[in-house]
Amino acid sequence: MLVVTTHAVEGSPIRRHLGVVTGEAILGANIFRDLFAGIRDIVGGRSAAYEEELRKARQIAIDEMTMQGSELGANAVIAVDIDYESIQIGQGGGMLMVTASGTAVELDRPPR
């Protein structure tokens, strides 16, 4: 399935708009403790382990969004937006939510 951030796909007219589709992934509070416990992983202010977890969460959100689009009969999701939101739970606990949303469409001529 084609996934783009643009509102159209050049050379592929939209036949039908099928609706908004979304996907979510949540990184739990334990992930933060585990990642920060491995602080030795940080090089130059970046944590490879933390970045890998964010990549996984983003891919899960995109996969859920495209699965929803497939169920609607879409062959593309356009105008995709990915957001990150931190959620505080109690004292010191927190979660990170990654959401992907877009518009499921049926393109007249899907690009190759």
Beta strands, then each sheet from edge to edge (+ up, - down):
strand 1: 2-3
strand 2: 14-27
strand 3: 42-43
strand 4: 46-47
strand 5: 76-89
strand 6: 93-107
sheet 1: 1+ 5+ 6- 2+
sheet 2: 3+ 4-
end
